[in-house]
């Protein structure tokens, strides 16, 4: 699967727009990225908050965006918006972080592709045994925190809304500055 995904990635580099390759239950998938300033803002806020707390809760760990995560034993490769991993994994050889090193994954739902985060990744992350998964949905202003992977599914789900203090594993994410898609910020033009 990895070889097919790499070939598909090479093909994607020749296409217009921003594309990424992931390996889901049915094999490699080519997905268009939907860049959004609001999405990037939420990712930054989550990363900064988690990084500040990781200094005391899990020294040597960081919240990173960008690395692919892979679990070769089950044939899955995903590209989360943010992950909590040991910082040293970013210095290792290879293209992807071993999913067994990932403590948490965060996805910001894109305006056009919610099923990837709510269906496919909600199945893949517990199968990869990732302890915590947070889905932030700027379309609806809602957040879901999934935890306790058991037999390929999360056994716990906690709902939140923008503005809540979100308990995400041993960390807390303040969401009062998260913005919904299509909602103007006071004094600003709509995004």
N, C-alpha and C positions, 0 to 999 in steps of 0.2 A: 504494500500500500504506500509506503514511504517513497519508493521510486516513482510510482505513478503520480503521487502528489508533487514531487519535485519537477517532473516533466510538465505537469499542469501549471505549476508556478512559473516555469520558464515561458510557457505560452502566455500566461497572464501578463507578464512584463511587457509584451508587445501590444497589449490592448490599451485602449483609451480608458481613463478613469483609474481608480484605485481598487485593486482586487486582492483577495487573500485566498489561500487554499487551506482547508481544514479536512480532517478525516473523521467522518461520522460513522454511524452503524452500517450505512449502506455503501461506504467507501469514500474516496476523495470528492470534495465538493469545492467548486469555484464560486466564491461569494463576492459581490461588489461591496466595498466599504462605503458607508454613507457618512462622510465627515460632517460634523456639525460643531459650531463653536460652543453651543450649550452642552453638548455631549463631552467635549474636551474639558470644559469648565468643571463638570461633575467629576470626571476622572481625576483631574488635578486636585480637587477638594478632598476626595476620598483618599488619594495617595498621601497628601500632606498630613491628614488627620491620622491615618494608620501609621505612617512613618514616625510621627511624634510619639505615639503610644508604644510602638514596637521597641523603641530604645529601652523602655523599662520592662515590658512584658515578655519580649523575646529578643534579647540582644543578638546581633548578628543577622537578623532578618530584616527585609525591606518589603515595601509595597512597590512593585515595578509594573510599568505598562510596556507592552511590546513583545516580551518573549512568548514564543509558542510553547505549549506544553504538550507532552506526548506520553502515552502509555502504550508501548509496543505490544505488551502481552495481550491487550484487548483490542489493539488496532485502532486507537483513537488519537487524534491530534487536534487541538483547539488553540485559538488565539484570543484569550480573554482580554478585556479592556484593562484589567489590573489583576495582579496576583500577589499573594504574600508568600515569599520564598526565602531561603537562606541566601544572603548576598553573595556568598562564594559560588553559588551555582552559575552566576553570570560570567565567571572566569573559566568555566570548564569548557572543554572541547565539545563540538557538536552544534547542531542547529536548534535543538529544542531542550527545554528543561524537562527532566524526568518528572512525571506527574506525581510520583510518590514523594517528591520534595515540596509539593504545593500544599500550603495550609489553608488557603482561601482563594476564591476566584470572585471577581466582580464583573458584571456585565451591565452596560448602559444600553437599553433598548433603542434601536434605531427607529426613525420615523416610519420606515417602510418594511422592516423585517422582524416583527416580534416573535414569530414562531421559532426562530433559531435559538433565542434565549430562553423562552418559556417551554419549549418542547425538546429540541435536540440536545441543547446543553444541560437542561435540567435532567436529562437521562444520562448524558455522558459524564458529568462531573461526579455524581455519586458512584458511577461504575468505575471511575478512576480513583475512587476513595478519597476525594478532596473533602475535608471536614466541613467547610463552610462555603456557601454560595449565596451572593447577594445580587438580586436583580433590581436595578433602578430603572423606572419607566417614566421618562419625562413626557410621554404622551398623556399619561393619566395622573401623574403626580403621586405614584405609589411605589412602594418598595416591598420586596419579599426577601426574607432571610431564611435560607434552607440550611439544615444541619443534621447531624447524626446519620451519615450514610450507613445503610444496612441492606444487604442483598441487592445492590444496584439501584437503590432509591433512597431519597432523603426521608427520614421518618419524622422530621420536625419542620414546620413552616410557620414563620411569624410575619404578619402583615403590618406595614407602617404606611404613613403618608408623608409627603414633603413637609418639613417643619418639625418632625419628630426627632427625638434622640434615639437612634437605632442601635440596638444591642447586636453586635456582629461578632460572635465568638467572645473572646475576652476583651474586645474593643468596643468603643462607642463612636458612632459616626453621627455628627450633628448635620442635619439636612436643611436648616433654615435658609441657607443660601443657594440651594438647588433650585433651578428654574425649569419650568415646563416648556416644551416646544410650543411656539406660536403665541406665547404670552409676553407682552411687553414688560420690561423692567421699568420702574418709575423713572420718568425723564429720558427714556431711551426709545428708539424705534423698534418695532417688532422684528424678531429674527427670521 
